[in-house]
Amino acid sequence: MRIVFMGTPDFAVPSLQILLESGHEVCAVYTQPDKPKGRGYTLTPPPVKVLAQEHGIPVLQPQTLRTEEAYLSLKVYRPDIIIVVAYGKLLPKNILDLPPLGCVNVHGSLLPRYRGAAPIQWAVLNGDDVTGVTTMYMAEGLDTGDMILQKETPIGPDETAGQLFDRLSLMGAQLLKETLEQIENHTAPRIPQPAEGGSYASQLSKEMARIDWGREAAQVRNLVRGMNPWPVAQTTFRGKQLKVFRVSLRQGSAAPGTAWQENGEFLAACGGGVLCLEEVQYQGGKRMSGRDFLRGHALREAEQLGEA
């Protein structure tokens, strides 16, 4: 099949790689424009672009697909099918209707749950036990198209959004391979999404990352897991930002936000329960274990985390 691939971040790389290994003709790759990154704001290409260029595949980075020029540029490649994996742009109807075999999307959730931009993070934030990946035929609505295949996987109790992201990217690539085989063999199902059970996974923001110590310890732990690796859960310690990368549950109780040291562990009380701060980063410092942090910042009596 002649394939146009559309994707941007690391999540899409295994899917593009499996297409390149499958014998299909990837005739063009669409990805988001390069963006400045790091302290020097160096213009950096998306991971999908890097892989495509390594294989000599034409790369297009339009600001929008909603122009006649974008449509005609895509039409030149005469794709049999368009594969979309975390591209980051909505496809207009004329492009959805262009390939004879349709546009197929790999989505990081068990649809109709978690349609939208951050399905993996929200599964962790909400403390779900199970998630998965779905392939679907794309429609004009946001992740509302008919489903083709699904595969589920348990979420580990301490698994971060980043770790789950990596696992689902590989699962999604394998599911895409199976999906294309079924499409080629004319055996691919077309399953309308159920009307009930749908939810929307909005993009994360830095404002969401602030820890509310008045919440239950399990909820705070899910926040820490879901915000790792970005934007990273955070609180304040002695008036400065303290990022929290990893925590674990402990027994006990105290006023929410109270911090103390016990057996070398950095403990903090929540509205219900206690957390051990396993990995942190103080403002201007390096990422380190909670134990190492305490060696340089001995806790005083009635020490408080968060805004006073």
C-alpha positions as CSV (number, residue, x, y, z in Angstrom):
1,M,0.0,0.0,0.0
2,R,1.1,3.6,-0.6
3,I,1.0,5.2,2.8
4,V,1.2,8.8,4.0
5,F,2.1,8.9,7.6
6,M,1.2,11.7,10.0
7,G,2.7,11.9,13.5
8,T,4.9,14.0,15.7
9,P,6.2,12.8,19.1
10,D,8.1,9.7,20.4
11,F,4.8,7.9,20.7
12,A,4.4,7.8,16.9
13,V,8.0,6.6,16.2
14,P,7.4,2.8,16.7
15,S,4.4,3.0,14.4
16,L,6.4,4.6,11.6
17,Q,9.2,2.2,12.2
18,I,6.9,-0.8,11.8
19,L,5.5,0.6,8.6
20,L,9.0,0.9,7.2
21,E,9.8,-2.7,8.1
22,S,6.5,-4.0,6.7
23,G,7.2,-3.6,3.0
24,H,4.6,-0.9,2.5
25,E,5.6,2.2,0.6
26,V,5.7,5.2,3.0
27,C,5.7,7.9,0.3
28,A,5.6,11.0,2.6
29,V,5.6,11.9,6.3
30,Y,3.7,14.9,7.8
31,T,4.7,16.2,11.2
32,Q,4.5,19.4,13.2
33,P,6.9,22.2,12.5
34,D,10.3,22.2,14.3
35,K,10.1,23.9,17.8
36,P,12.7,25.7,19.9
37,K,13.8,23.6,22.9
38,G,16.2,23.8,25.8
39,R,17.8,26.8,27.5
40,G,19.3,27.9,24.1
41,Y,15.9,27.6,22.4
42,T,17.5,25.5,19.7
43,L,15.2,24.7,16.8
44,T,14.6,21.0,17.2
45,P,12.9,18.6,14.7
46,P,10.2,16.2,16.0
47,P,11.2,12.6,16.5
48,V,9.1,11.4,13.6
49,K,10.9,13.8,11.3
50,V,14.3,12.5,12.4
51,L,13.3,8.9,11.6
52,A,11.8,9.8,8.2
53,Q,14.9,11.7,7.2
54,E,17.1,8.8,8.1
55,H,15.2,6.7,5.6
56,G,15.1,9.4,2.9
57,I,11.3,10.0,3.1
58,P,9.9,13.4,2.1
59,V,8.9,15.4,5.2
60,L,6.2,18.1,5.1
61,Q,5.5,20.4,8.1
62,P,2.5,22.6,7.2
63,Q,1.1,24.9,9.8
64,T,-2.3,23.8,8.8
65,L,-4.0,21.2,6.6
66,R,-7.1,23.4,6.1
67,T,-5.9,25.1,2.9
68,E,-6.3,24.2,-0.8
69,E,-2.5,24.3,-1.1
70,A,-2.2,21.7,1.7
71,Y,-4.8,19.4,0.1
72,L,-3.2,19.6,-3.4
73,S,0.3,18.9,-1.9
74,L,-1.0,15.8,-0.2
75,K,-3.0,14.6,-3.3
76,V,0.2,14.5,-5.3
77,Y,1.3,11.4,-3.3
78,R,-1.8,9.4,-4.2
79,P,-2.0,7.6,-0.9
80,D,-4.0,4.4,-0.6
81,I,-4.3,5.1,3.1
82,I,-3.3,7.8,5.6
83,I,-2.0,6.6,9.0
84,V,-2.2,9.2,11.8
85,V,-0.5,8.7,15.2
86,A,-0.3,11.6,17.6
87,Y,0.0,14.1,14.8
88,G,-1.5,17.0,16.7
89,K,-3.7,18.5,14.0
90,L,-7.3,17.7,12.9
91,L,-7.8,16.5,9.4
92,P,-10.4,18.4,7.3
93,K,-13.1,16.4,5.5
94,N,-11.5,16.7,2.0
95,I,-8.3,15.0,3.3
96,L,-10.3,12.4,5.3
97,D,-12.1,11.5,2.0
98,L,-8.9,11.5,-0.1
99,P,-7.4,8.0,0.3
100,P,-9.6,5.1,-1.0
101,L,-8.9,3.0,2.1
102,G,-9.5,5.8,4.5
103,C,-7.6,7.5,7.3
104,V,-6.6,5.2,10.2
105,N,-5.6,6.5,13.7
106,V,-3.8,4.8,16.5
107,H,-5.1,6.2,19.8
108,G,-3.7,5.6,23.3
109,S,-6.9,4.6,25.1
110,L,-9.8,2.1,25.0
111,L,-12.2,4.3,23.1
112,P,-14.7,5.8,23.7
113,R,-12.9,6.6,27.0
114,Y,-10.4,9.4,26.8
115,R,-10.9,11.0,23.5
116,G,-8.5,13.9,23.0
117,A,-5.0,15.0,23.5
118,A,-3.8,13.3,26.7
119,P,-5.5,9.9,27.1
120,I,-2.5,8.2,28.6
121,Q,-1.9,10.8,31.3
122,W,-5.5,11.0,32.3
123,A,-5.7,7.2,32.7
124,V,-2.9,7.5,35.3
125,L,-4.3,10.7,36.9
126,N,-7.6,9.0,37.5
127,G,-6.0,5.9,39.0
128,D,-7.4,3.5,36.3
129,D,-6.3,-0.1,36.6
130,V,-6.6,-0.8,32.8
131,T,-6.0,1.0,29.6
132,G,-5.0,0.1,26.1
133,V,-4.8,1.2,22.4
134,T,-7.4,1.5,19.7
135,T,-7.1,1.7,15.9
136,M,-10.0,3.4,14.2
137,Y,-11.2,4.9,11.0
138,M,-11.1,8.7,11.3
139,A,-14.1,10.8,11.1
140,E,-14.7,14.6,11.4
141,G,-15.4,14.4,15.2
142,L,-12.6,14.2,17.7
143,D,-11.7,10.6,18.0
144,T,-15.2,9.5,17.2
145,G,-14.7,7.3,14.2
146,D,-15.5,3.6,13.9
147,M,-13.1,1.3,15.8
148,I,-11.2,-1.4,14.1
149,L,-9.1,-3.2,16.8
150,Q,-8.4,-2.7,20.5
151,K,-5.9,-4.2,22.9
152,E,-5.9,-3.6,26.6
153,T,-3.2,-3.7,29.3
154,P,-3.1,-3.3,33.1
155,I,-1.6,-0.1,34.6
156,G,1.0,-0.8,37.2
157,P,0.3,0.7,40.6
158,D,3.5,2.8,40.5
159,E,3.7,3.2,36.7
160,T,4.1,6.8,35.5
161,A,2.5,8.4,32.5
162,G,5.9,8.3,30.8
163,Q,6.4,4.6,31.4
164,L,2.9,3.8,30.2
165,F,3.4,6.1,27.2
166,D,6.4,4.0,26.1
167,R,4.6,0.7,26.5
168,L,1.5,1.9,24.7
169,S,3.6,3.3,21.8
170,L,5.0,-0.2,21.2
171,M,1.5,-1.8,21.6
172,G,0.0,0.7,19.2
173,A,2.6,-0.1,16.5
174,Q,1.9,-3.8,16.8
175,L,-1.9,-3.2,16.7
176,L,-1.4,-1.0,13.6
177,K,0.5,-3.8,11.9
178,E,-2.4,-6.2,12.6
179,T,-4.9,-3.6,11.5
180,L,-3.2,-3.0,8.1
181,E,-3.1,-6.8,7.5
182,Q,-6.8,-7.0,8.1
183,I,-7.5,-4.0,5.9
184,E,-5.5,-5.6,3.1
185,N,-7.3,-8.9,3.5
186,H,-10.7,-7.1,3.6
187,T,-11.4,-8.6,7.0
188,A,-11.1,-5.4,9.2
189,P,-14.2,-4.8,11.3
190,R,-15.9,-1.5,11.5
191,I,-17.3,-1.0,15.0
192,P,-19.3,2.2,15.9
193,Q,-18.2,3.6,19.2
194,P,-20.9,3.2,21.9
195,A,-22.9,6.2,22.8
196,E,-22.2,5.7,26.5
197,G,-18.9,5.7,28.3
198,G,-17.2,8.4,26.3
199,S,-14.9,11.0,28.0
200,Y,-12.5,13.7,27.0
201,A,-8.8,13.9,27.9
202,S,-7.8,17.5,27.8
203,Q,-4.2,18.6,27.4
204,L,-2.2,19.0,30.6
205,S,-1.1,22.3,32.0
206,K,1.5,23.4,34.5
207,E,-1.3,24.8,36.7
208,M,-2.7,21.3,37.1
209,A,0.6,20.1,38.6
210,R,0.4,21.8,41.9
211,I,-0.1,19.4,44.8
212,D,-3.1,19.9,47.0
213,W,-2.1,18.2,50.3
214,G,-5.7,18.2,51.4
215,R,-6.5,15.4,49.0
216,E,-6.2,11.7,49.8
217,A,-2.7,10.2,49.6
218,A,-3.7,7.9,46.8
219,Q,-5.0,10.8,44.7
220,V,-1.8,12.8,45.3
221,R,0.2,9.7,44.3
222,N,-1.8,9.5,41.0
223,L,-1.2,13.2,40.3
224,V,2.6,12.6,40.8
225,R,2.5,9.6,38.5
226,G,0.3,11.3,35.8
227,M,2.4,14.4,35.7
228,N,5.7,12.5,35.2
229,P,7.6,13.3,33.0
230,W,5.7,16.6,32.2
231,P,4.8,19.0,33.7
232,V,5.9,17.2,37.0
233,A,3.9,17.6,40.2
234,Q,5.2,20.3,42.4
235,T,4.8,22.0,45.8
236,T,6.8,24.5,47.8
237,F,9.3,24.0,50.5
238,R,10.6,27.1,52.5
239,G,9.2,29.3,49.8
240,K,10.9,27.6,46.8
241,Q,9.6,25.2,44.3
242,L,10.0,21.5,45.0
243,K,9.2,19.1,42.1
244,V,8.0,15.7,43.1
245,F,8.8,12.8,40.6
246,R,8.0,9.7,42.7
247,V,6.1,8.9,45.9
248,S,4.9,5.8,47.7
249,L,2.1,5.3,50.3
250,R,2.8,5.1,54.0
251,Q,0.7,4.7,57.1
252,G,0.0,7.6,59.5
253,S,-1.7,10.9,59.8
254,A,-1.0,14.6,60.5
255,A,-2.2,18.0,59.4
256,P,-2.2,18.1,55.5
257,G,1.1,19.4,54.2
258,T,3.1,18.6,57.3
259,A,6.5,17.2,56.5
260,W,8.8,15.2,58.7
261,Q,11.7,12.7,58.6
262,E,11.3,9.1,59.8
263,N,13.9,6.4,59.4
264,G,15.7,8.5,56.8
265,E,12.5,8.9,54.7
266,F,11.0,12.3,53.6
267,L,7.3,12.0,54.7
268,A,4.4,14.3,54.0
269,A,0.8,14.2,55.3
270,C,-2.2,14.4,53.0
271,G,-5.9,14.9,53.8
272,G,-6.0,11.2,54.3
273,G,-2.8,9.1,54.6
274,V,0.9,9.8,54.3
275,L,3.3,9.8,51.4
276,C,7.0,9.2,51.2
277,L,8.7,11.5,48.7
278,E,11.0,9.1,46.9
279,E,12.4,11.5,44.3
280,V,12.4,15.3,44.2
281,Q,14.1,18.3,42.8
282,Y,14.5,21.5,44.7
283,Q,14.5,24.8,42.9
284,G,17.9,25.4,41.3
285,G,19.1,21.9,42.3
286,K,19.4,18.5,40.8
287,R,16.9,15.6,40.8
288,M,17.7,13.3,43.7
289,S,16.2,10.8,46.1
290,G,14.2,12.1,49.1
291,R,16.8,10.6,51.4
292,D,19.6,12.6,49.7
293,F,17.5,15.7,49.8
294,L,17.1,15.4,53.6
295,R,20.9,15.2,54.0
296,G,21.2,18.7,52.7
297,H,17.9,20.0,54.2
298,A,17.2,18.8,57.7
299,L,13.5,19.1,58.5
300,R,12.5,21.4,61.4
301,E,9.6,20.8,63.7
302,A,6.2,21.5,62.1
303,E,7.8,21.9,58.6
304,Q,5.2,22.7,56.0
305,L,4.9,21.9,52.3
306,G,2.8,24.0,50.0
307,E,1.5,27.5,50.4
308,A,1.1,28.7,53.9
